[in-house]
């Protein structure tokens, strides 16, 4: 089964603030464990929404809106997991270093699961 683990954006990710060197090292180690276990075929951080655009499809019309966009709707990064069950995916996420330490929206911005249903 494939799962997409989403990390929501916050004011710091939207401002382009990089995580601490300690968190970058911990996340690098975690990502290496995922890859070595054959769990993560893809994953990366995303640029702030100020560098992006949305395209709305309505019949034959296309409407383009450039960023930035409200934080509540944004994703700062993702992992794609290839595992045998949702339980296994959850166990891997539990091992993840806290991506938003020091109370930076921990309740609202915790990793979430989306099954890709493939």
C-alpha positions as CSV (number, residue, x, y, z in Angstrom):
1,X,0.0,0.0,0.0
2,X,1.1,3.5,-0.7
3,X,0.5,6.4,1.7
4,X,1.4,10.1,1.4
5,X,2.4,11.7,4.6
6,X,1.8,15.4,4.5
7,X,3.5,18.1,6.6
8,X,1.5,21.3,6.9
9,X,3.1,24.7,6.5
10,X,3.3,27.3,9.2
11,X,4.5,30.9,9.4
12,X,8.1,29.8,9.5
13,X,8.0,27.5,6.5
14,X,6.1,30.1,4.6
15,X,8.8,32.7,5.5
16,X,11.5,30.3,4.2
17,X,13.0,29.8,7.6
18,X,15.1,26.6,7.7
19,X,14.9,24.2,10.6
20,X,17.7,24.1,13.1
21,X,20.9,22.2,12.2
22,X,19.9,19.6,14.9
23,X,16.5,19.0,13.3
24,X,18.0,18.9,9.8
25,X,20.4,16.2,11.0
26,X,17.7,14.2,12.7
27,X,15.4,14.4,9.7
28,X,18.3,13.4,7.4
29,X,18.9,10.3,9.6
30,X,15.2,9.5,9.7
31,X,14.9,9.8,5.9
32,X,18.0,7.6,5.5
33,X,16.3,4.9,7.7
34,X,13.2,5.1,5.5
35,X,15.2,4.7,2.3
36,X,17.3,1.9,3.6
37,X,14.2,0.0,4.7
38,X,12.7,0.5,1.3
39,X,9.8,2.4,2.7
40,X,10.3,5.9,1.1
41,X,10.3,6.0,-2.7
42,X,9.9,9.8,-2.7
43,X,9.7,12.8,-0.4
44,X,10.9,16.4,-0.1
45,X,10.2,19.8,1.2
46,X,8.3,22.4,-0.8
47,X,8.9,26.0,-1.5
48,X,6.8,28.7,0.2
49,X,3.5,29.5,-1.4
50,X,4.8,32.9,-2.5
51,X,6.7,31.1,-5.2
52,X,3.7,29.1,-6.4
53,X,0.4,29.4,-8.3
54,X,-3.0,27.7,-8.5
55,X,-4.9,27.0,-11.6
56,X,-8.7,26.7,-11.4
57,X,-10.4,24.6,-14.1
58,X,-14.0,25.7,-15.0
59,X,-15.2,24.1,-18.2
60,X,-12.9,25.5,-20.9
61,X,-11.6,28.4,-18.7
62,X,-8.4,28.4,-16.7
63,X,-8.0,31.0,-13.9
64,X,-4.5,31.5,-12.5
65,X,-3.9,32.8,-9.0
66,X,-0.4,33.5,-7.8
67,X,0.7,33.0,-4.1
68,X,1.1,33.6,-1.3
69,X,-1.9,31.6,0.0
70,X,-3.4,31.3,3.6
71,X,-1.3,29.0,5.8
72,X,-4.2,26.8,6.8
73,X,-4.3,25.4,3.2
74,X,-0.6,24.7,2.7
75,X,1.8,21.8,2.7
76,X,5.4,22.3,3.6
77,X,6.6,18.8,2.5
78,X,5.7,15.2,2.0
79,X,6.9,11.6,2.2
80,X,5.6,8.8,0.0
81,X,5.6,5.5,2.0
82,X,5.4,2.0,0.4
83,X,4.3,-0.3,3.3
84,X,2.1,-3.3,3.9
85,X,-0.5,-1.6,6.1
86,X,-1.7,1.7,7.5
87,X,-0.5,0.4,10.9
88,X,3.1,0.1,9.5
89,X,2.9,3.6,8.1
90,X,1.7,4.9,11.4
91,X,4.6,3.2,13.2
92,X,7.1,4.9,10.8
93,X,5.5,8.3,11.4
94,X,5.7,7.8,15.2
95,X,9.5,7.5,14.8
96,X,9.8,10.9,13.0
97,X,11.5,13.7,14.7
98,X,9.0,16.5,15.6
99,X,9.0,18.6,12.4
100,X,7.6,21.6,14.2
101,X,9.4,21.8,17.6
102,X,8.9,24.3,20.4
103,X,5.1,24.4,20.0
104,X,5.1,25.8,16.5
105,X,1.5,24.7,15.8
106,X,2.0,21.2,17.0
107,X,-1.7,20.4,17.4
108,X,-2.7,21.8,14.0
109,X,0.4,20.9,12.0
110,X,1.1,17.3,12.9
111,X,1.8,14.8,10.0
112,X,-1.3,13.4,8.5
113,X,-2.1,10.4,6.3
114,X,-3.7,10.1,2.9
115,X,-4.1,6.8,1.2
116,X,-3.4,7.0,-2.5
117,X,-5.7,4.0,-3.1
118,X,-3.5,2.4,-5.7
